[in-house]
Amino acid sequence: MNAVPRIYGAGELGVLAQTAPGDAHPRVEYVGGEVFVGLDAADGGAPITQGEVQEWTRPFGEAIAEAIGEVPALPAAEDGMITVTDERSAAAVLTRAASLDTAQLTGAPVVFALSRDRLVVVGAEDESATGRALDLAEALFEAGGPLVSAHPVILSDGAWSPFPWRERFPALEMRFERVLRLFSVRAYEAQGRALQRPDVNLADARIRVLASGVTTTFAAWPRGTATLLPVVDNVVIADRGEGDVQLSVATFQEFLDAAGGAVVRTGMSPLRYFVPGEPPVAAPAD
């Protein structure tokens, strides 16, 4: 089989579960956190799907190992951070964790699979290098390209598991929270583009930085409009009466509590809640 490895985040797979479900969905192996590895056909780049793999007689993991093959040694760490810019090498780090050279790191390896061409490895005891990984995450968000995940994973007992950054680096909590919100907004953007439909408003998740420096997210709900609402910090409720639009703000939990059972949690990833109502009003033509 002529194939190349492909790294996926949970957000992208969640969108594909809607746009390419069932047998058309990419076949992937779970790595840890929000990260998965699959395969693309080397000739045209189309994902190897669950339907195709059903016909195989060998394990999918063996096919991934074959596609990765032998990879060069990883780049040397710079100030405690190893940066991998080749997707095949990144897939090797994720799927061959036990063979990862940790001599350059301070503590157990921690991986940020930020994008397909930016995977970084730092030591679990290296706060400074972790801060630089967060700097890179912000730069990738600002660059506007596709992202994978901002949730780091740590190597423990030969496998990847979520890294408890709140416990290890409390001084970086605000930085982590900002990056996680940035990545969630990008995931909702991709989901919204894929799921556009005329009968439901797909509310955008947006970023707001408070005067305190804290990064928050918000989304707008036009009162009475059927909406798929992202999970955000605050909901801006727009109430259009006979005169000007009146705005009010509620935390997401306050919004859910006020709605009671009317708002329905969907199975979408990233998660959205369905708020029932009338179809959106079409914008007037120019």
Summary of the structure (lengths in Angstrom):
residues: 286
radius of gyration: 21.1
end to end distance: 52.4
largest distance: 68.0
contacts: 871
relative contact order: 0.11
helix: 33%
strand: 31%
